[in-house]
Amino acid sequence: MYTHENLFIGGWVPPASSRVIDVFSPATEEPIGRVPSASIADVDAAVAAARGAFDTGPWPALDPAERAQIVGRLGKAIRARAEEFADLISAEVGSPRAWSTIGQVGIATAVFATYSGIGKRYEWETTRPGGFGGPVRVRQVPVGVVGAIVPWNAPLFVAALKLAPALLAGCTVVLKPAPQTPLHTYLLAEAAVEAGLPPGVLSIVPGEAAASEHLVRHPGVDKISFTGSTAVGRRIGELCARDLRRFTLELGGKSAAILLPDVDLGAGTVEAIVGGAMSNGGQICVSQTRVLAPRDRYDEVVDALGARIGALTVGDPRDPATEVGPLISSQARERVEGYLSSAEADGARLITGGGRPKGLDRGWYVEPTLFAGVDNGMRVAREEIFGPVMVVIPYDGVDDAVRLANDSDYGLAGAVWTTDIAAGEAVAGRIRAGGVGVNSSAGMDLGSPFGGFKQSGIGREGGPEGLASYTEYQSIILPAG
């Protein structure tokens, strides 16, 4: 059992209440840890610590190059604890160990390294001719205190996408992890101290929905950065808009992978397409779960994807051979099973999977599943399932493929698979999504803006654009001459 008694609020302090969060293993359904549940008073204390560190502390006044060094050191401190982080994330999320190592710890440390580099070359201030004759100095200054609310599915990586640019900009941060996955954040706090973050620059408040809403409403918070469901994001947007509080929302997705008629269905391509939908059990917002296949190659595509999906190894996340672990909770499994029933009721054809794996009586497992004969109007093709479920939809011509890809309430990510890169780039440019890969299932690039169109969110993370979202522009208008 991983048991903690304190919270990290300007340093290690006892919680204001006796409420706790019990953390359960998705693989065994057994308790694996316990931490304090942050109360309203704890959130107030965290915001006060962040407010003090921003308003009177040294952090915003540091030279940006110095902040960039500290951000880089934070990434290195996380990397030094890579094994511990990966163990905890696999235990909390149920992610296969290899994915926790690469997809969480590896990418998170890359985010800090990327922003450390950006900070050393970023133009924080420019001078330009003014419209009234005198020069104008345009500065980017930190937005202030940031409330960062992260989900359970990719908790360390998503936290890094918020922490690295916010800290580099000179903001102070109150990090609110999901109640399902608070254990690894204690390692994060230790890494922050080791990296040299001054007290109050980062506080961490694991808690339930009431703590999140209080953070969103708090008058001492200048900006909210949220990653999670579209429904919750809509609520956060409404609350922030009332107070004119800045916000960034990275929300749901239902990404399409267009297989152009010339696609090479070799083992490498099939592996990448399946990985784009099944990584972390399909519990990733950029999962490419809608595959659009040319009608004259439809059966070939279904056979190739079905064979690979049916061969995926499902099991204990700690086993190096495991490719697909359990879902996060019994409620998540019930939700996914509801979509499986809906798909068959709507006339979809089950190719592989569709149930609970044999021999895994404990844990919240669902078989990796593929449906064919799917129409883009079916629930299984329109709603974000957040489970290991892929559908294959036929199209007639490239224009029809683009139409189907864009016929979605979401627009987070997507992909085009082809042997003609120029043609793939042209098709990618027609897709209404924030990030579109050509022969790639990544869905994003750390040095470039990442975010969604339509109901997939507002604002961008990643790259210089992600850094700019944690700043305000200030114009100092100087006299002529």
C-alpha positions in Angstrom: 0.0 0.0 0.0 1.2 3.5 -0.9 -0.1 5.6 2.0 0.4 9.4 2.4 -0.8 11.6 5.2 0.2 15.1 4.0 -0.5 17.4 1.1 2.0 19.4 -0.9 0.8 23.0 -0.4 3.8 25.3 -0.3 5.6 22.3 1.2 4.4 19.2 3.0 1.5 20.1 5.3 -1.3 18.1 7.1 -4.7 18.2 5.4 -7.5 20.4 6.8 -9.9 17.4 7.1 -9.8 13.7 7.7 -11.3 12.7 4.3 -9.2 10.3 2.3 -9.1 8.9 -1.3 -8.7 5.1 -1.6 -7.0 4.1 -4.8 -7.8 0.8 -6.4 -5.9 -1.3 -8.9 -7.9 -1.7 -12.2 -6.1 -5.0 -12.7 -6.9 -6.6 -9.3 -9.8 -4.4 -7.9 -7.8 -4.4 -4.7 -6.8 -1.2 -2.8 -3.3 -0.1 -3.5 -3.0 3.3 -1.8 -4.6 6.1 0.3 -4.0 9.8 0.2 -5.8 12.8 1.8 -8.7 14.2 -0.1 -8.2 17.9 -0.5 -11.0 19.9 1.1 -12.3 23.4 0.2 -9.9 24.7 2.9 -7.0 22.9 1.3 -7.8 24.4 -2.1 -7.9 27.8 -0.5 -4.5 27.3 1.1 -3.0 26.1 -2.1 -4.3 29.1 -4.0 -3.1 31.4 -1.2 0.4 29.8 -1.5 0.4 30.2 -5.2 -0.9 33.8 -5.0 1.8 34.7 -2.5 4.5 33.1 -4.6 3.4 35.0 -7.6 2.6 38.4 -6.1 5.6 38.7 -3.8 7.8 35.8 -4.5 10.9 35.7 -6.8 9.5 33.3 -9.4 7.8 35.7 -11.9 10.8 38.1 -11.6 13.4 35.5 -12.5 15.2 35.8 -15.8 13.3 33.5 -18.2 16.5 31.7 -19.0 16.8 30.8 -15.3 13.3 29.5 -15.2 14.1 27.5 -18.3 17.0 25.8 -16.5 14.7 24.9 -13.6 12.0 23.5 -15.9 14.8 21.4 -17.5 15.9 20.2 -14.1 12.4 19.2 -13.2 12.3 16.9 -16.3 15.6 15.4 -15.3 14.4 14.8 -11.7 11.4 13.0 -13.1 13.6 10.9 -15.4 15.7 9.9 -12.5 12.6 8.4 -10.9 11.4 6.8 -14.1 11.0 3.3 -12.7 9.0 4.5 -9.7 6.8 6.7 -11.8 6.1 3.9 -14.3 5.4 1.4 -11.6 2.9 3.8 -9.9 1.2 4.8 -13.2 0.7 1.2 -14.2 -0.7 0.4 -10.8 -3.1 3.3 -10.8 -4.2 3.5 -14.4 -3.8 -0.1 -15.4 -1.6 0.9 -18.3 0.8 -1.7 -19.7 4.2 -1.1 -18.1 5.9 -0.4 -21.5 3.3 2.3 -22.2 3.7 3.9 -18.7 7.5 4.0 -19.3 7.4 5.4 -22.8 4.0 7.1 -23.2 4.0 8.7 -19.8 7.5 9.1 -18.2 9.4 9.3 -21.5 7.1 11.8 -23.2 6.6 13.9 -20.0 10.4 14.3 -19.6 10.5 15.2 -23.3 7.9 17.9 -22.7 10.1 19.6 -20.0 13.2 19.3 -22.2 11.3 20.8 -25.1 10.1 23.8 -23.1 13.5 24.3 -21.5 14.8 24.7 -25.0 12.0 27.0 -26.1 12.5 29.2 -23.1 16.1 29.9 -24.0 15.2 31.3 -27.5 11.7 32.7 -27.0 11.2 36.4 -27.7 9.5 37.7 -24.5 9.7 41.3 -25.6 9.8 43.1 -28.9 9.8 46.8 -29.9 7.9 48.0 -32.9 7.0 51.3 -34.5 3.9 52.7 -33.0 0.9 54.1 -34.8 1.3 57.5 -33.1 4.9 58.1 -34.0 6.6 56.6 -30.9 7.9 53.1 -30.4 5.9 50.5 -28.6 7.4 47.8 -26.4 5.3 44.7 -26.5 5.9 42.3 -23.6 4.6 38.9 -22.7 4.0 38.6 -19.0 2.8 35.7 -16.9 -1.0 35.3 -16.6 -0.7 34.7 -12.9 -2.0 31.8 -10.8 -3.0 28.7 -12.9 -5.4 26.0 -11.8 -4.3 22.9 -13.8 -6.9 20.0 -13.8 -5.7 16.8 -15.3 -7.4 13.5 -16.1 -6.5 10.0 -15.0 -5.8 8.4 -18.3 -2.4 10.0 -19.1 -1.8 11.9 -15.8 1.9 12.6 -15.9 2.1 13.5 -19.6 -0.9 15.9 -19.4 0.4 17.5 -16.2 3.8 18.1 -18.0 1.9 19.8 -20.9 0.5 22.3 -18.4 3.3 22.6 -15.9 6.2 23.1 -18.3 4.9 26.1 -20.2 3.1 27.6 -17.2 6.2 27.5 -15.0 8.4 28.7 -17.9 6.1 31.7 -18.4 6.5 32.7 -14.7 3.1 31.4 -13.5 2.5 29.6 -10.2 0.3 26.5 -10.4 -2.2 24.6 -8.3 -2.3 21.1 -9.8 -5.5 19.1 -9.3 -5.0 15.4 -10.2 -7.9 13.0 -10.7 -9.0 11.1 -7.6 -8.2 7.8 -9.4 -4.5 8.6 -9.9 -3.0 10.7 -7.1 -0.2 8.4 -6.0 2.4 9.4 -8.6 2.0 13.1 -7.8 3.8 12.6 -4.6 6.9 11.7 -6.6 6.2 14.8 -8.8 6.2 17.0 -5.7 9.6 15.5 -4.6 11.0 16.1 -8.1 9.8 19.8 -8.0 11.6 20.4 -4.7 14.7 18.8 -6.0 14.6 20.9 -9.2 14.6 24.1 -7.1 11.0 25.4 -7.5 10.5 28.0 -4.7 7.8 27.2 -2.1 4.2 27.9 -3.4 5.1 27.8 -7.1 3.6 24.4 -7.3 1.0 22.9 -5.0 -0.9 19.6 -5.5 -4.5 19.0 -4.3 -5.9 15.6 -5.1 -9.6 15.7 -4.5 -13.1 15.0 -5.7 -15.4 17.1 -8.0 -16.1 19.7 -5.3 -12.4 20.6 -5.0 -12.2 21.0 -8.8 -15.2 23.3 -9.0 -13.9 25.4 -6.1 -10.6 25.8 -7.9 -12.3 26.8 -11.1 -14.5 29.4 -9.2 -11.7 30.7 -7.0 -11.2 34.5 -7.3 -7.5 34.0 -6.6 -7.0 32.0 -9.8 -6.2 33.8 -13.1 -6.5 30.9 -15.5 -7.8 27.3 -15.6 -6.2 24.7 -17.9 -8.3 21.6 -18.1 -8.0 18.3 -19.9 -11.0 15.9 -19.8 -14.4 15.2 -21.1 -16.4 17.7 -23.3 -19.2 17.7 -20.8 -17.0 18.8 -17.9 -15.1 21.2 -20.2 -18.4 22.9 -21.1 -19.2 23.4 -17.4 -15.7 24.8 -16.7 -16.0 27.2 -19.7 -19.3 28.5 -18.3 -17.9 29.1 -14.9 -14.8 30.8 -16.1 -16.8 33.0 -18.6 -18.8 34.4 -15.7 -15.7 35.8 -14.1 -13.8 36.5 -17.3 -11.2 34.0 -16.1 -8.9 32.8 -18.8 -9.1 29.1 -19.7 -7.8 26.4 -22.0 -9.8 23.3 -22.7 -8.5 20.1 -24.2 -11.5 17.8 -24.5 -12.8 14.7 -26.2 -12.2 13.2 -29.6 -13.4 10.7 -32.2 -10.5 10.7 -34.5 -10.6 9.3 -38.0 -7.8 7.5 -39.8 -8.3 7.7 -43.6 -6.7 4.9 -45.5 -6.2 6.2 -49.0 -6.7 3.7 -51.9 -2.9 3.2 -52.3 -2.3 2.4 -48.7 0.3 -0.3 -48.0 -1.2 -2.7 -45.5 2.1 -4.2 -44.5 2.7 -5.3 -40.9 4.3 -2.0 -39.9 1.3 0.1 -41.1 -1.3 -2.3 -39.5 0.7 -2.2 -36.3 0.7 1.6 -36.2 -3.0 1.9 -37.1 -4.0 -0.6 -34.4 -1.7 1.1 -31.9 -3.4 4.4 -32.7 -6.7 3.0 -31.4 -5.7 0.5 -28.8 -2.8 2.1 -26.9 -3.6 2.4 -23.2 -6.7 0.3 -23.8 -8.2 3.0 -26.1 -8.3 5.4 -23.2 -6.6 8.3 -25.0 -8.3 11.4 -26.4 -6.4 11.1 -29.7 -7.2 7.5 -30.3 -7.9 6.9 -34.0 -10.9 4.6 -33.5 -12.7 5.4 -36.8 -10.9 3.8 -39.7 -12.2 4.9 -43.1 -11.4 2.4 -45.8 -11.9 2.5 -49.6 -14.8 0.3 -50.5 -12.9 -1.8 -53.0 -10.3 -2.7 -50.3 -12.7 -2.8 -47.4 -12.6 -6.6 -46.7 -8.8 -6.6 -47.0 -8.6 -3.8 -44.4 -11.0 -5.5 -42.1 -9.2 -8.8 -42.3 -5.8 -7.2 -41.7 -6.9 -5.1 -38.7 -9.0 -7.9 -37.3 -6.1 -10.3 -37.3 -3.9 -7.9 -35.4 -6.5 -6.8 -32.9 -7.5 -10.4 -32.2 -3.8 -11.3 -31.5 -3.3 -8.5 -28.9 -2.1 -9.7 -25.5 -4.5 -8.7 -22.8 -3.4 -9.1 -19.2 -1.6 -7.9 -16.1 -0.1 -4.4 -16.7 3.1 -5.5 -14.9 3.7 -8.2 -17.4 6.1 -7.0 -20.1 4.2 -9.0 -22.7 0.9 -7.2 -22.0 -0.3 -4.9 -24.8 -3.7 -4.1 -23.5 -4.5 -3.7 -19.8 -7.8 -3.1 -17.9 -10.1 -0.1 -18.0 -9.9 2.4 -15.2 -13.0 1.3 -13.3 -16.0 -1.0 -13.3 -18.2 2.0 -14.4 -15.9 2.5 -17.4 -16.2 -1.1 -18.3 -20.0 -1.0 -18.1 -20.0 2.1 -20.3 -17.9 0.4 -22.9 -20.0 -2.8 -22.8 -23.0 -0.6 -23.4 -21.4 0.6 -26.7 -20.7 -3.0 -27.7 -24.3 -3.9 -27.2 -25.4 -0.7 -29.1 -23.2 -1.5 -32.1 -24.6 -5.0 -32.5 -28.2 -3.7 -32.1 -27.5 -1.1 -34.8 -26.4 -3.8 -37.2 -22.6 -3.6 -37.0 -20.8 -6.8 -37.6 -18.5 -8.1 -34.8 -15.1 -9.2 -36.2 -13.2 -9.9 -33.0 -13.6 -9.3 -29.3 -16.8 -7.9 -27.9 -16.7 -9.4 -24.4 -14.6 -9.9 -21.3 -11.4 -11.9 -21.8 -11.4 -15.5 -20.6 -9.3 -16.3 -17.6 -9.3 -12.7 -16.3 -12.0 -12.9 -13.7 -10.5 -10.1 -11.6 -9.9 -6.6 -13.0 -12.0 -4.4 -15.3 -11.0 -5.9 -18.6 -12.7 -5.7 -22.0 -11.5 -7.6 -25.1 -9.9 -5.5 -27.9 -12.8 -5.2 -30.3 -13.3 -4.5 -34.0 -16.6 -3.8 -35.8 -17.2 -3.8 -39.5 -20.4 -2.9 -41.4 -20.5 0.4 -39.5 -22.4 3.5 -40.7 -21.0 6.9 -39.6 -24.4 7.6 -38.0 -24.2 4.8 -35.4 -23.4 5.7 -31.8 -20.3 3.5 -31.9 -19.0 5.8 -34.7 -20.0 9.1 -33.3 -19.4 9.1 -29.5 -16.1 8.8 -27.7 -16.1 5.3 -26.2 -12.8 5.5 -24.3 -12.1 1.8 -24.6 -10.4 -0.7 -26.9 -13.0 -0.5 -29.7 -12.3 0.2 -33.4 -14.8 0.6 -36.2 -14.2 0.4 -40.0 -16.4 2.5 -42.2 -16.3 2.2 -46.0 -16.0 5.3 -48.3 -16.4 5.9 -52.0 -13.7 8.3 -53.3 -11.4 10.7 -51.4 -14.1 13.4 -51.2 -16.4 11.0 -49.4 -13.6 10.0 -47.0 -13.0 13.7 -46.1 -16.7 14.2 -45.7 -17.0 11.3 -43.3 -13.9 12.3 -41.3 -15.4 15.8 -40.8 -18.9 14.5 -40.0 -18.2 14.5 -36.3 -18.9 16.7 -33.3 -15.2 16.4 -32.5 -12.0 17.6 -34.2 -9.0 16.8 -32.1 -6.8 14.5 -34.2 -6.7 12.3 -37.2 -4.4 10.6 -39.7 -4.0 9.9 -43.4 -2.3 6.6 -44.5 -0.8 6.5 -48.0 2.3 5.8 -50.0 2.0 9.2 -51.6 3.1 11.7 -48.9 2.2 14.8 -51.0 -1.3 13.4 -51.6 -1.6 12.5 -47.9 -0.6 16.1 -46.9 -3.2 17.5 -49.2 -6.0 15.3 -47.7 -4.7 16.1 -44.2 -5.2 19.8 -44.8 -8.9 19.2 -45.6 -9.6 17.5 -42.2 -11.2 19.7 -39.5 -9.0 18.6 -36.7 -6.2 20.2 -34.6 -3.6 17.6 -35.4 -3.4 15.3 -38.4 -0.6 12.8 -39.0 0.5 11.5 -42.3 1.4 7.9 -41.8 1.5 8.5 -38.1 -0.9 7.7 -35.2 0.8 10.2 -32.8 -1.9 12.9 -33.1 0.4 15.6 -31.8 4.0 16.9 -31.8 5.5 18.3 -28.6 7.0 21.4 -30.4 3.8 22.3 -32.2 0.3 23.5 -31.1 -2.0 20.8 -30.0 -5.8 21.2 -29.4 -9.1 20.7 -31.0 -11.7 22.1 -33.4 -15.4 22.1 -32.5 -16.3 20.2 -29.3 -12.7 19.0 -28.8 -11.7 22.1 -27.0 -10.6 25.7 -27.0 -7.0 26.9 -27.1 -3.7 25.1 -27.7 -1.0 23.3 -25.8 2.5 22.4 -27.0 5.1 24.5 -28.7 5.6 28.2 -28.4 1.8 28.6 -28.8 1.3 26.6 -25.7 3.7 28.9 -23.8 1.9 32.0 -25.1 -1.4 30.8 -23.7 0.1 31.3 -20.2 1.0 34.9 -20.8 -0.8 38.2 -21.3 0.4 40.8 -23.8 1.3 44.2 -22.5 2.0 47.2 -24.7 4.2 50.0 -23.2 3.7 53.0 -25.5 6.7 55.3 -25.5 6.9 58.9 -26.6 8.2 59.9 -30.0 11.8 60.8 -30.2 
